[in-house]
Amino acid sequence: MEFFRCHRDRPGSMALWRELAEEHRSSMDRYAGRMIARGPALTDDGETATGSVHLVDLPDPAAARAFASDEPDHRAGVYWDVMLRRWRNALERTMWDSPGGTFPAARPGATGSSCSASDRGGPPTSPCRATGTS
């Protein structure tokens, strides 16, 4: 079963994020064989990370909830919110299956990217702390 996890970082959490970077990488390494794509969500400048996105193939919703909630940054309070949803990998490949490490462009002139996000700043108007699946 494939899942989409997106989270937004809590404002002012960058120092904690840096402190936990190695622990986060080790946690993600446990899912290396199941990861379809992953990467940062960015502000409009394309440089400032505001969260991240993970597309992962896991056995069931319980495993997806564990993936989302057991992650070190989540446990430490780096994230403002986490969204976890069922997802379908229609391309049937990972971001590492193509040259350059991104999905090939879906249409002429498009850049290869698995997904992108833009954050307009500030906390969400209705924070979603639950990690449910739909």
CYANA upper distance limits for C-alpha pairs under 8 A (distance plus 0.5 A):
  1 MET  CA     57 ASP  CA      5.94
  1 MET  CA     58 LEU  CA      5.90
  1 MET  CA     59 PRO  CA      6.23
  1 MET  CA     60 ASP  CA      6.58
  1 MET  CA     61 PRO  CA      8.50
  1 MET  CA     86 ARG  CA      8.01
  1 MET  CA     87 TRP  CA      8.45
  2 GLU  CA     55 LEU  CA      7.59
  2 GLU  CA     56 VAL  CA      6.14
  2 GLU  CA     57 ASP  CA      4.74
  2 GLU  CA     58 LEU  CA      6.64
  2 GLU  CA     86 ARG  CA      6.49
  2 GLU  CA     87 TRP  CA      5.74
  2 GLU  CA     88 ARG  CA      6.37
  2 GLU  CA     89 ASN  CA      7.51
  3 PHE  CA     55 LEU  CA      6.21
  3 PHE  CA     56 VAL  CA      5.90
  3 PHE  CA     57 ASP  CA      6.75
  3 PHE  CA     58 LEU  CA      7.83
  3 PHE  CA     64 ALA  CA      7.42
  3 PHE  CA     84 LEU  CA      7.37
  3 PHE  CA     85 ARG  CA      6.10
  3 PHE  CA     86 ARG  CA      4.96
  3 PHE  CA     87 TRP  CA      5.28
  3 PHE  CA     88 ARG  CA      7.98
  4 PHE  CA     53 VAL  CA      7.75
  4 PHE  CA     54 HIS  CA      6.42
  4 PHE  CA     55 LEU  CA      5.21
  4 PHE  CA     56 VAL  CA      7.20
  4 PHE  CA     83 MET  CA      8.38
  4 PHE  CA     84 LEU  CA      6.20
  4 PHE  CA     85 ARG  CA      5.73
  4 PHE  CA     86 ARG  CA      6.63
  4 PHE  CA     87 TRP  CA      6.12
  5 ARG  CA     53 VAL  CA      6.15
  5 ARG  CA     54 HIS  CA      5.59
  5 ARG  CA     55 LEU  CA      6.89
  5 ARG  CA     68 ALA  CA      7.54
  5 ARG  CA     82 VAL  CA      7.50
  5 ARG  CA     83 MET  CA      6.09
  5 ARG  CA     84 LEU  CA      5.02
  5 ARG  CA     85 ARG  CA      7.09
  6 CYS  CA     51 GLY  CA      7.90
  6 CYS  CA     52 SER  CA      6.29
  6 CYS  CA     53 VAL  CA      4.93
  6 CYS  CA     54 HIS  CA      6.94
  6 CYS  CA     82 VAL  CA      6.32
  6 CYS  CA     83 MET  CA      5.73
  6 CYS  CA     84 LEU  CA      7.15
  7 HIS  CA     51 GLY  CA      5.87
  7 HIS  CA     52 SER  CA      6.23
  7 HIS  CA     53 VAL  CA      7.23
  7 HIS  CA     79 TYR  CA      6.84
  7 HIS  CA     80 TRP  CA      7.72
  7 HIS  CA     81 ASP  CA      6.00
  7 HIS  CA     82 VAL  CA      4.76
  7 HIS  CA     83 MET  CA      6.60
  8 ARG  CA     41 ALA  CA      8.49
  8 ARG  CA     50 THR  CA      6.29
  8 ARG  CA     51 GLY  CA      4.72
  8 ARG  CA     52 SER  CA      7.36
  8 ARG  CA     79 TYR  CA      6.09
  8 ARG  CA     80 TRP  CA      5.94
  8 ARG  CA     81 ASP  CA      6.13
  8 ARG  CA     82 VAL  CA      7.30
  9 ASP  CA     13 SER  CA      7.28
  9 ASP  CA     50 THR  CA      5.95
  9 ASP  CA     51 GLY  CA      5.33
  9 ASP  CA     78 VAL  CA      6.21
  9 ASP  CA     79 TYR  CA      4.70
  9 ASP  CA     80 TRP  CA      5.69
  9 ASP  CA     81 ASP  CA      7.87
 10 ARG  CA     77 GLY  CA      8.10
 10 ARG  CA     78 VAL  CA      6.07
 10 ARG  CA     79 TYR  CA      5.42
 10 ARG  CA     80 TRP  CA      4.77
 10 ARG  CA     81 ASP  CA      8.35
 10 ARG  CA    123 PRO  CA      8.02
 11 PRO  CA     80 TRP  CA      8.24
 11 PRO  CA    122 GLY  CA      7.78
 11 PRO  CA    123 PRO  CA      7.96
 13 SER  CA     17 TRP  CA      6.60
 13 SER  CA     78 VAL  CA      5.94
 13 SER  CA     79 TYR  CA      8.46
 14 MET  CA     18 ARG  CA      6.67
 14 MET  CA     78 VAL  CA      8.37
 15 ALA  CA     19 GLU  CA      6.75
 16 LEU  CA     20 LEU  CA      6.76
 16 LEU  CA     78 VAL  CA      7.28
 17 TRP  CA     21 ALA  CA      6.58
 17 TRP  CA     73 ASP  CA      7.18
 17 TRP  CA     78 VAL  CA      6.88
 20 LEU  CA     24 HIS  CA      6.52
 20 LEU  CA     72 PRO  CA      7.67
 20 LEU  CA     73 ASP  CA      7.19
 21 ALA  CA     25 ARG  CA      6.71
 22 GLU  CA     26 SER  CA      6.70
 23 GLU  CA     27 SER  CA      6.69
 23 GLU  CA     72 PRO  CA      7.12
 24 HIS  CA     28 MET  CA      6.73
 24 HIS  CA     71 GLU  CA      7.36
 24 HIS  CA     72 PRO  CA      6.30
 24 HIS  CA     73 ASP  CA      7.14
 25 ARG  CA     29 ASP  CA      6.57
 26 SER  CA     30 ARG  CA      7.29
 27 SER  CA     31 TYR  CA      8.05
 27 SER  CA     71 GLU  CA      7.02
 27 SER  CA     72 PRO  CA      7.85
 28 MET  CA     32 ALA  CA      7.05
 31 TYR  CA     35 MET  CA      6.52
 31 TYR  CA     56 VAL  CA      8.48
 34 ARG  CA     56 VAL  CA      6.11
 34 ARG  CA     57 ASP  CA      5.61
 34 ARG  CA     58 LEU  CA      7.28
 35 MET  CA     54 HIS  CA      7.95
 35 MET  CA     55 LEU  CA      6.68
 35 MET  CA     56 VAL  CA      4.97
 35 MET  CA     57 ASP  CA      6.90
 35 MET  CA     94 THR  CA      8.00
 36 ILE  CA     54 HIS  CA      8.19
 36 ILE  CA     55 LEU  CA      5.71
 36 ILE  CA     56 VAL  CA      5.74
 36 ILE  CA     57 ASP  CA      7.47
 36 ILE  CA     93 ARG  CA      7.59
 36 ILE  CA     94 THR  CA      4.92
 36 ILE  CA     95 MET  CA      6.72
 37 ALA  CA     53 VAL  CA      8.48
 37 ALA  CA     54 HIS  CA      6.40
 37 ALA  CA     55 LEU  CA      5.57
 37 ALA  CA     56 VAL  CA      7.55
 37 ALA  CA     94 THR  CA      6.52
 37 ALA  CA     95 MET  CA      5.79
 37 ALA  CA     96 TRP  CA      8.33
 37 ALA  CA    114 SER  CA      7.20
 38 ARG  CA     52 SER  CA      7.84
 38 ARG  CA     53 VAL  CA      5.97
 38 ARG  CA     54 HIS  CA      4.85
 38 ARG  CA     55 LEU  CA      6.65
 39 GLY  CA     52 SER  CA      6.07
 39 GLY  CA     53 VAL  CA      6.05
 39 GLY  CA     54 HIS  CA      7.26
 40 PRO  CA     49 ALA  CA      6.32
 40 PRO  CA     50 THR  CA      7.74
 40 PRO  CA     51 GLY  CA      6.30
 40 PRO  CA     52 SER  CA      4.52
 40 PRO  CA     53 VAL  CA      6.68
 41 ALA  CA     49 ALA  CA      6.15
 41 ALA  CA     50 THR  CA      6.07
 41 ALA  CA     51 GLY  CA      5.55
 41 ALA  CA     52 SER  CA      5.22
 41 ALA  CA     53 VAL  CA      7.10
 41 ALA  CA    116 SER  CA      6.74
 41 ALA  CA    117 ALA  CA      5.46
 41 ALA  CA    118 SER  CA      6.93
 41 ALA  CA    119 ASP  CA      8.20
 42 LEU  CA     46 GLY  CA      5.96
 42 LEU  CA     47 GLU  CA      6.85
 42 LEU  CA     48 THR  CA      5.89
 42 LEU  CA     49 ALA  CA      5.03
 42 LEU  CA     50 THR  CA      6.00
 42 LEU  CA     51 GLY  CA      7.77
 42 LEU  CA    116 SER  CA      8.14
 42 LEU  CA    117 ALA  CA      6.63
 42 LEU  CA    118 SER  CA      6.03
 42 LEU  CA    119 ASP  CA      7.29
 43 THR  CA     47 GLU  CA      7.29
 43 THR  CA     48 THR  CA      6.00
 43 THR  CA     49 ALA  CA      7.04
 43 THR  CA     50 THR  CA      7.15
 43 THR  CA    117 ALA  CA      8.26
 43 THR  CA    118 SER  CA      5.62
 43 THR  CA    119 ASP  CA      5.90
 43 THR  CA    120 ARG  CA      7.55
 44 ASP  CA    118 SER  CA      6.54
 44 ASP  CA    119 ASP  CA      7.99
 44 ASP  CA    120 ARG  CA      8.49
 50 THR  CA    119 ASP  CA      7.28
 51 GLY  CA     79 TYR  CA      8.06
 53 VAL  CA    115 CYS  CA      8.49
 55 LEU  CA     87 TRP  CA      8.43
 58 LEU  CA     63 ALA  CA      6.73
 58 LEU  CA     64 ALA  CA      6.73
 59 PRO  CA     63 ALA  CA      6.88
 59 PRO  CA     64 ALA  CA      8.41
 60 ASP  CA     64 ALA  CA      6.97
 61 PRO  CA     65 ARG  CA      6.64
 61 PRO  CA    133 THR  CA      7.30
 62 ALA  CA     66 ALA  CA      6.76
 63 ALA  CA     67 PHE  CA      6.62
 64 ALA  CA     68 ALA  CA      6.74
 64 ALA  CA     84 LEU  CA      8.26
 65 ARG  CA     69 SER  CA      6.47
 65 ARG  CA     84 LEU  CA      8.10
 65 ARG  CA    131 THR  CA      6.90
 65 ARG  CA    132 GLY  CA      7.82
 66 ALA  CA     70 ASP  CA      5.91
 66 ALA  CA     71 GLU  CA      8.49
 67 PHE  CA     71 GLU  CA      6.85
 68 ALA  CA     74 HIS  CA      8.09
 68 ALA  CA     82 VAL  CA      8.05
 68 ALA  CA     84 LEU  CA      7.87
 68 ALA  CA    131 THR  CA      7.71
 69 SER  CA     74 HIS  CA      6.65
 69 SER  CA     75 ARG  CA      7.32
 69 SER  CA    131 THR  CA      8.02
 70 ASP  CA     74 HIS  CA      7.46
 70 ASP  CA     75 ARG  CA      6.92
 71 GLU  CA     75 ARG  CA      6.86
 72 PRO  CA     76 ALA  CA      6.63
 73 ASP  CA     77 GLY  CA      6.80
 73 ASP  CA     78 VAL  CA      5.73
 73 ASP  CA     79 TYR  CA      7.40
 74 HIS  CA     78 VAL  CA      6.31
 74 HIS  CA     79 TYR  CA      6.15
 80 TRP  CA    123 PRO  CA      7.85
 80 TRP  CA    127 PRO  CA      7.74
 80 TRP  CA    129 ARG  CA      8.02
 81 ASP  CA    127 PRO  CA      6.68
 81 ASP  CA    128 CYS  CA      5.89
 81 ASP  CA    129 ARG  CA      5.53
 81 ASP  CA    130 ALA  CA      8.35
 82 VAL  CA    128 CYS  CA      7.24
 82 VAL  CA    129 ARG  CA      6.56
 82 VAL  CA    130 ALA  CA      7.50
 82 VAL  CA    131 THR  CA      6.62
 83 MET  CA    128 CYS  CA      7.87
 83 MET  CA    129 ARG  CA      8.48
 83 MET  CA    130 ALA  CA      8.00
 83 MET  CA    131 THR  CA      6.22
 83 MET  CA    132 GLY  CA      7.81
 84 LEU  CA    131 THR  CA      5.95
 84 LEU  CA    132 GLY  CA      6.37
 84 LEU  CA    133 THR  CA      6.14
 85 ARG  CA    132 GLY  CA      7.49
 85 ARG  CA    133 THR  CA      5.12
 85 ARG  CA    134 SER  CA      5.91
 86 ARG  CA    133 THR  CA      6.58
 86 ARG  CA    134 SER  CA      6.37
 89 ASN  CA     93 ARG  CA      7.82
 93 ARG  CA     97 ASP  CA      6.76
 94 THR  CA     98 SER  CA      8.47
 94 THR  CA    103 PHE  CA      7.72
 95 MET  CA    101 GLY  CA      5.84
 95 MET  CA    102 THR  CA      5.00
 95 MET  CA    103 PHE  CA      5.51
 95 MET  CA    114 SER  CA      7.37
 96 TRP  CA    100 GLY  CA      8.24
 96 TRP  CA    101 GLY  CA      5.03
 96 TRP  CA    102 THR  CA      6.84
 96 TRP  CA    103 PHE  CA      8.22
 97 ASP  CA    101 GLY  CA      7.39
 97 ASP  CA    102 THR  CA      8.28
 97 ASP  CA    103 PHE  CA      8.07
 98 SER  CA    102 THR  CA      6.72
 98 SER  CA    103 PHE  CA      6.71
 98 SER  CA    104 PRO  CA      7.29
102 THR  CA    112 GLY  CA      6.09
102 THR  CA    113 SER  CA      5.97
102 THR  CA    114 SER  CA      7.08
103 PHE  CA    112 GLY  CA      5.64
103 PHE  CA    113 SER  CA      5.96
103 PHE  CA    114 SER  CA      6.26
104 PRO  CA    111 THR  CA      8.02
104 PRO  CA    112 GLY  CA      5.12
104 PRO  CA    113 SER  CA      7.64
105 ALA  CA    109 GLY  CA      8.05
105 ALA  CA    110 ALA  CA      5.82
105 ALA  CA    111 THR  CA      5.80
105 ALA  CA    112 GLY  CA      4.74
105 ALA  CA    113 SER  CA      7.53
106 ALA  CA    110 ALA  CA      7.21
106 ALA  CA    112 GLY  CA      7.84
123 PRO  CA    127 PRO  CA      8.06
